[in-house]
Amino acid sequence: MKTIVLTHKAAKELDAIAELSRSAIVDSLHRYAIAGEGDVKRLSGRDGYRLRVGAYRVIFAEDATTVLAIFIGRRTSTSY
């Protein structure tokens, strides 16, 4: 299992999301950190990955022991 770390900005973005969506995002992050499961793709044009959770996206970086969430928000043309 990898450790999940949120940047200050990502934590504030997560707090601003409705409870139902927030719990789905947290569950998806845990599932990815434990088993590597989820709708994850490598970003093109920049470093990192995106995890799709319904209408929301989590932009993150990872190494062997940590998943660092950088951005959490709705999917828009400016999300990436």
N, C-alpha and C positions, 0 to 999 in steps of 0.2 A: 504494500500500500504506500502510495506517495502522500506527502503532506500537502495540504491545500493552503495557499497563502493568498490573501487578497491585498492589492494595493489600497491605499487610503481612498483613492478615487473610486475603485471598483466596489469597496465596502459601502460607500455613500450611495452609489448607483443601485446596489442590491437593496439597501434599506428603503429606497424610494419606490420599489416595485411592489405591486399588490401581493398579499400574502400567498395566494394560490400559486401564482407564477413564481414567486420567490422560493417556495418550497420545492417546486419542480426543478428550478435551477440548481438549488443546493443538492437535491437528490441526484441530479445528473452529474454534477461535479464529483460527488462521492463515488458514484458508480464508475466514472472514468478513472478516478484515482485508485480505486481498488482493483478493478478488473480490466481497465482499458477499453470499456464499452461506451458507445455513444456515437452520435453523428458528428464526427470530428474530421476536419480536413486541414491540411497545411495551407497557409495563406500564400498567395502568389504576390511577388513584388515586395515582400517584407518578411521579417522573421516572425515566427509564431504559428499558432493554430487557432481555429475557431470551433466552438462547440455549439451546435444548434439545439435550442430547446424551445419548440413552438415558434412564436414570433420573436423570441429573444436570442441574442448571440452573446457568447462569452469568448472574448479574445484572450488567449493565454500563451504563456511560454512554459516550457518544462525542461527538466533535466532528469537525472536518474532517480532523484528522491523527492522532487518538489514540482507542484503545479502552481504557477504564479498567474492568478487572474488579473489582467490588466484593465479590461473594459467589460462591462455588463450592461446591455441595453437592447432596445428594440432594433430589429433589422431595418435599416434605412440605407439610402445610398451613401451616407456619410459614416456608417458604422465602422468601416474598415479604413 
